Amino acid sequence: MLTIACLSLSGGQGKTTTAVLLAKSLAQKGYTVLAVDADPPKQSLHLPRK
């Protein structure tokens, strides 16, 4: 099992965007992906899923 984390204490660094696009890309290549948003604002829940 491979674990990838996008971490930074600073805001506005593109962590959520990077994590969501990485998860989408890996899923499109056939990998099983679990994305967890531990950031309090939960911004990834508001991004398009297409």
Backbone as JSON, one array per atom type, in Angstrom:
{
  "sequence": "MLTIACLSLSGGQGKTTTAVLLAKSLAQKGYTVLAVDADPPKQSLHLPRK",
  "N": [[0.85, -1.17, 0.0], [0.6, 2.16, -0.87], [1.1, 5.35, 0.48], [0.26, 8.7, 0.14], [0.71, 12.0, 1.1], [-0.4, 15.36, 1.24], [0.87, 17.96, 2.7], [1.04, 20.92, 4.71], [1.49, 23.59, 6.94], [0.77, 26.15, 6.36], [-1.75, 28.2, 4.88], [-3.44, 28.41, 1.68], [-1.72, 27.18, -0.15], [-2.29, 25.39, -2.11], [-2.79, 22.76, -1.44], [-5.18, 21.2, -1.24], [-6.18, 21.3, -3.87], [-4.04, 20.07, -5.23], [-4.06, 17.52, -4.0], [-6.64, 16.54, -4.7], [-6.54, 16.54, -7.52], [-4.41, 14.78, -7.92], [-5.45, 12.42, -6.78], [-7.62, 12.0, -8.52], [-6.28, 11.64, -10.96], [-4.76, 9.3, -10.44], [-6.86, 7.5, -9.96], [-8.04, 7.46, -12.49], [-6.1, 6.09, -13.84], [-6.52, 3.59, -12.96], [-5.94, 2.88, -10.37], [-6.86, 2.08, -6.98], [-8.27, 4.44, -4.91], [-8.27, 6.35, -1.95], [-9.3, 9.28, -0.67], [-8.75, 11.56, 1.87], [-9.93, 14.3, 3.6], [-8.6, 16.2, 5.9], [-8.53, 18.78, 6.62], [-9.84, 21.54, 8.36], [-11.69, 23.41, 6.96], [-12.68, 21.77, 4.91], [-12.56, 21.96, 2.04], [-12.26, 20.32, -0.21], [-14.61, 18.96, -0.47], [-16.24, 20.57, -1.92], [-15.37, 20.74, -4.49], [-15.61, 20.03, -8.02], [-16.55, 16.71, -9.09], [-16.12, 15.46, -11.49]],
  "CA": [[0.0, 0.0, 0.0], [1.32, 3.42, -0.98], [0.4, 6.48, 1.09], [0.75, 10.0, -0.29], [0.08, 13.08, 1.87], [-0.09, 16.75, 0.85], [0.84, 18.64, 4.0], [1.69, 22.2, 4.98], [0.75, 24.32, 7.96], [0.33, 27.42, 5.8], [-2.91, 28.15, 4.01], [-3.3, 28.96, 0.34], [-0.58, 26.59, -0.84], [-2.76, 24.49, -3.15], [-2.77, 21.36, -0.96], [-6.43, 20.53, -1.59], [-6.21, 21.14, -5.33], [-3.04, 19.06, -5.58], [-4.52, 16.21, -3.52], [-7.8, 16.11, -5.47], [-6.11, 16.23, -8.88], [-3.59, 13.58, -7.84], [-6.36, 11.3, -6.56], [-8.36, 11.8, -9.76], [-5.35, 11.1, -11.95], [-4.45, 7.91, -10.08], [-8.08, 6.71, -10.17], [-8.22, 7.29, -13.93], [-5.12, 5.1, -14.28], [-6.95, 2.28, -12.49], [-5.58, 2.64, -8.97], [-7.88, 2.29, -5.97], [-7.86, 5.67, -4.23], [-9.05, 6.87, -0.82], [-8.87, 10.64, -0.36], [-9.26, 12.01, 3.17], [-9.72, 15.74, 3.81], [-8.53, 16.46, 7.35], [-8.47, 20.23, 6.79], [-11.12, 21.99, 8.94], [-12.69, 23.98, 6.04], [-13.2, 20.7, 4.04], [-12.74, 22.54, 0.71], [-12.33, 19.3, -1.26], [-15.99, 18.51, -0.61], [-16.94, 21.52, -2.77], [-14.78, 20.7, -5.82], [-16.32, 19.13, -8.94], [-16.09, 15.33, -9.03], [-16.05, 14.9, -12.84]],
  "C": [[0.9, 1.24, 0.0], [0.48, 4.51, -0.34], [1.06, 7.76, 0.63], [0.0, 11.05, 0.51], [0.53, 14.43, 1.33], [-0.25, 17.59, 2.1], [1.58, 19.97, 3.99], [0.85, 22.92, 6.02], [0.2, 25.64, 7.44], [-0.89, 27.22, 4.91], [-2.59, 28.69, 2.63], [-2.14, 28.4, -0.47], [-1.0, 25.61, -1.94], [-2.79, 23.03, -2.75], [-4.02, 20.61, -1.41], [-6.51, 20.28, -3.09], [-5.25, 20.05, -5.77], [-3.53, 17.66, -5.21], [-5.68, 15.68, -4.37], [-7.39, 15.73, -6.89], [-5.24, 14.98, -8.93], [-4.46, 12.34, -7.67], [-7.14, 10.97, -7.83], [-7.49, 11.15, -10.82], [-5.03, 9.63, -11.69], [-5.67, 7.0, -10.3], [-8.31, 6.46, -11.66], [-7.24, 6.26, -14.5], [-5.43, 3.71, -13.74], [-6.58, 1.96, -11.05], [-6.82, 2.81, -8.08], [-7.41, 3.44, -5.09], [-8.82, 5.96, -3.08], [-8.48, 8.24, -0.51], [-9.54, 11.07, 0.93], [-8.93, 13.48, 3.32], [-9.77, 16.01, 5.31], [-8.44, 17.96, 7.65], [-9.82, 20.73, 7.32], [-12.11, 22.6, 7.95], [-13.31, 22.95, 5.08], [-13.47, 21.21, 2.62], [-12.87, 21.48, -0.37], [-13.75, 18.78, -1.46], [-16.77, 19.38, -1.6], [-16.38, 21.55, -4.19], [-15.58, 19.75, -6.72], [-15.72, 17.74, -8.93], [-15.9, 14.71, -10.41], [-14.64, 14.66, -13.28]]
}
